[in-house]
Amino acid sequence: MKKYLLLLIILLIAAINFNLFLKPLKLVTGGTQGLSIIINSFTNVSNSLIILIINIIMLILSFIFLRKQTTFGTILATITYPLFVKLTSSLKFNFDYYLLNVIITGIISGITNGLIYKLGFTAGGINVLAPIINKYKNIKVGTINLIINSLILLIGCLMFGIKNFLYAMLVVIINSLLINVIMYKKRKINYFKN
């Protein structure tokens, strides 16, 4: 039960990060969030609805390819993350230091995604593809995310320009590095412990 409560807290933080930084800065960093920014910019469909639709499609893939416990966490994320995005959509932030905001959002994204994977869940959406590929190919989850997100980034570059692309790429790199650190950090053995 603690794992699911922690998952909800992490998803809430991720939704706040989306509404404070990613969406207003038009940082297409990949994943469901990036796709929702792209689709929202020319359809005016709400980000939360776009995220929900993508999450449902990916939930079906999770059910087919991943463990039932992982899929249950994905069900929880599929429903709650778009809800949290909707509930926190009115949050605003001062963007005086653009580069600092970009670095902060990269750190928050990396920590939240890394912790979700470490708990054995996915955040739903496009992120479901990384553990599925990891299950069948010996490629690190962070590396898979980097590849998928880079493709979405290129679309964002075409829509929002090279400056946004470079900042978004910085977010993706920070995110991917932190995911790998959180997921693959080996515990040090204390040889002096009795």
Disulfide bonds with the S-S distance in Angstrom:
none
